[in-house]
Amino acid sequence: MVTFSQHFAQFSGRTGPFRPVFSDLAGLDLRDQRARNRRQNEVETYWDPETQQYEEMFNSDAADESDRLFRYRMVVLSNFLTLESEVENYRAELRGLFQDLRAGAVVIILGGTGDSYQRMYQSLAVLAGEEDLTEAGWHTNSLGRIDDGGAAARTIKLAQNRVYLHLEQPVGSDALEKTKDWPDYWNPNPSPKIADASRCTYFGGVAGPRDHGCP
């Protein structure tokens, strides 16, 4: 259902409770985001009726307010990484993300179970370990063989279709693409191409906060 809601948000260009906070991992730097917010808010401009001009005032709370931003206790990468090469391509962003987490934080990786995914999981586990995150476990959710005659597949697809039709009402059918590039939630019949299993891997932060520099 979460995956469906994410796809719906992408189709319609609208935000929702399940939308990703960051839709692109490239260049992601949470410390830089906090520093940028602090710079934007540390000086406030106000109109002074006595001088009849705009004056600037230093906002002493800007640093504390900015430091509280993007302090995540749970991070979910939903099919964000599919190949081992992507772990290398996003190494700097992933390392920065892992370093930014505090003790007790959890990183959940959602993806498939094919060979390319296994190599990606292994490479990611090494990188996470270098930043004091330990692989807390993994779980494979197998739906069994999916075909047109599968009762489980029909039940799942009908549920997705009902939600799709319900959410389609406020935006109109023209707002949503119905092409092969997207899951066919508009079709109540199961697709024979649907993956038969998915994997959830999660890493946990066991070390206390480390000093990686100022945000």
Secondary structure, DSSP 8 states (H G I E B T S, - for coil): -HHHHHHHHHHHT---TT--S-S--TT--HHHHHHHHHHHHSEEEEEETTTTEEEEEE-TTHHHHHHTTT--SEEEEES---SHHHHHHTHHHHHHHHHH--TT-EEEEEE--SHHHHHHHHHHHHHHHHTTEEEEEEEEEE-----TT-HHHHHHHHHHHHHHHHHHHHH-GGGS--STTS--TT--S--TTS-SEEEEEEEEE-S--------
